Amino acid sequence: MDFKKFADFSPCDYAGPIKRDSFMDAGIKELWSEIPRISGPAFTVNMVHGDNLALHRAIYEAPKGSVIVAQTNSMDYAVSGGNVCAIAKGLGIAGFIIDGVVRDIGEVKEMKFPIFGRGVHPMPGTKKAILPLNTPIVAGGISVNPGDIIVADEEGVAVISKDIAEDVYEETKTKMDEEHTMGFEQWAQNHRNKIDSFYK
């Protein structure tokens, strides 16, 4: 599967072919400005409060092109920093989606490594808890399975089930092609007619 093609469209464009339970909550957002859109298969990480060992192992286990998606179960300890992001980038990881907090965001922005999360915090966690990697998790309030397609940009984070990803892509492409062919003026007229119909 061509994972990069899913970045042809924003999470907004996928709304319709996929439903609300395929989008992470609004607390998961880009952590530096003008972040590029990313897409790729999810490599999932579940963590225990205050410990970041699993994420640090994941950067070496995840295949090139993966988006690492982590449930940290904590807002008190950062699970990654500048050096970890630099290693991940060098290994070809497409980006991080962190349900939790990170640090060194200035360094991360400078190296232009895409990272989405709930915020930043200066205090790092420990490295003690050995946990299985790439198992089903809940992140951003929704289920994420290994291999699901992640599409993330400033509009949010979409999680497209790997079982229907190709169909969702084709449906979205068809919808967007139709909108472009229609043009804004026709879209605006259709919108006005639709809204007026509710008030007749």
Secondary structure, 3 states (H helix, E strand, C coil): CCCHHHHHCCHHHHECCECHHHECCCCCEECCCCCCCEEEEEEEEECCCCECHHHHHHHHHCCCCCEEEEECCCCCCECCCHHHHHHHHHCCCCEEEEEEEECCHHHHHHHCCCEEEEEECCCECECCCCCCCCCCEEECCEEECCCCEEEEECCEEEEECCCCHHHHHHHHHHHHHHHHHHHHHHHHHHHHHHHHHHCC
